[in-house]
């Protein structure tokens, strides 16, 4: 395990049970961003059916709707990325599975609802 992966894993903290999506486990970055130099805002981790983020942890997720390729996921995070407790924040997002290594995420909670494409980054896994 490289120092970067260890540091990112510690930064992301741990998450409670989450939604199971048919994608590779590991780190995902925004399309157009280099894997090795990805800023925290451009990545997340999917591991053991749980999502982990740089600025939110202790997240619980559940698939509330599912079609052939799309999963609507409700998520409640109750800690900052370093594990510091915070007020629970609920979000709902749609995850469109393009392949086992590519997804498009649209926040259904945010006002902009901009779709963001992510790809799996084995270089930081």
FENRADA-V191034 format. One record per pair of residues at least 24 apart in sequence whose ideal C-beta (glycine too) atoms are under 8 Angstrom apart, sorted by sequence separation. I is the first residue (numbers start at 1). J is the second residue. D is the distance in Angstrom with one decimal. If there is no record, write none. Layout:
I | J | D
I | J | D
This chain:
51 | 75 | 6.8
53 | 77 | 7.5
56 | 80 | 6.8
57 | 81 | 5.5
70 | 94 | 5.7
71 | 95 | 4.7
21 | 46 | 7.2
55 | 80 | 6.5
56 | 81 | 6.2
57 | 82 | 7.6
58 | 83 | 7.2
70 | 95 | 7.0
55 | 81 | 4.7
57 | 83 | 5.8
70 | 96 | 5.0
71 | 97 | 7.2
54 | 81 | 4.9
69 | 96 | 5.6
70 | 97 | 7.5
21 | 49 | 7.9
53 | 81 | 6.5
64 | 92 | 7.5
69 | 97 | 5.1
11 | 40 | 7.3
20 | 49 | 4.6
69 | 98 | 7.4
18 | 48 | 8.0
19 | 49 | 6.7
18 | 49 | 4.9
4 | 36 | 7.8
12 | 44 | 7.9
17 | 49 | 6.6
18 | 50 | 3.8
19 | 51 | 7.9
12 | 45 | 5.2
17 | 50 | 6.8
18 | 51 | 5.6
56 | 89 | 7.1
16 | 50 | 6.9
8 | 43 | 7.9
15 | 50 | 3.7
9 | 45 | 7.5
14 | 50 | 7.8
15 | 51 | 6.3
72 | 108 | 7.0
8 | 45 | 7.1
15 | 52 | 5.3
14 | 52 | 7.3
13 | 52 | 6.5
12 | 52 | 3.7
12 | 53 | 6.4
18 | 59 | 6.7
12 | 54 | 6.3
15 | 57 | 6.3
16 | 58 | 6.4
18 | 60 | 6.8
19 | 61 | 4.4
21 | 63 | 8.0
11 | 54 | 5.6
14 | 57 | 6.5
15 | 58 | 6.5
16 | 59 | 6.7
17 | 60 | 6.4
18 | 61 | 3.7
19 | 62 | 6.0
20 | 63 | 7.4
13 | 57 | 3.2
14 | 58 | 7.1
15 | 59 | 4.6
16 | 60 | 4.5
17 | 61 | 7.6
18 | 62 | 7.8
19 | 63 | 4.4
12 | 57 | 6.5
13 | 58 | 6.8
15 | 60 | 7.5
15 | 61 | 7.8
21 | 71 | 5.7
19 | 71 | 6.4
19 | 73 | 4.7
18 | 73 | 8.0
18 | 75 | 7.5
13 | 79 | 6.7
13 | 81 | 6.0
12 | 81 | 6.4
13 | 82 | 6.8
14 | 83 | 7.9
11 | 81 | 5.8
13 | 83 | 4.9
11 | 82 | 7.3
21 | 95 | 5.9
23 | 97 | 6.1
44 | 118 | 7.6
22 | 97 | 5.9
28 | 103 | 6.9
21 | 97 | 6.3
24 | 100 | 5.3
23 | 100 | 5.6
24 | 101 | 5.4
22 | 100 | 6.5
23 | 101 | 7.1
43 | 121 | 7.6
23 | 103 | 6.0
21 | 103 | 7.6
38 | 121 | 7.2
30 | 116 | 6.1
31 | 117 | 4.3
35 | 121 | 3.7
38 | 124 | 7.4
30 | 117 | 7.1
31 | 118 | 6.8
35 | 122 | 7.9
36 | 123 | 5.7
30 | 118 | 5.9
31 | 119 | 5.8
35 | 123 | 4.2
36 | 124 | 6.7
29 | 118 | 6.4
35 | 124 | 5.4
28 | 118 | 4.1
29 | 119 | 6.5
28 | 119 | 6.5
28 | 120 | 5.7
29 | 121 | 5.1
27 | 120 | 7.5
28 | 121 | 6.6
26 | 120 | 6.1
27 | 121 | 4.9
26 | 121 | 7.1
24 | 120 | 4.9
26 | 122 | 6.8
23 | 120 | 7.3
27 | 124 | 4.8
26 | 124 | 7.8
27 | 125 | 5.6
26 | 125 | 3.7
8 | 124 | 6.8
5 | 124 | 6.0
4 | 124 | 6.1
5 | 125 | 6.8
2 | 124 | 7.9
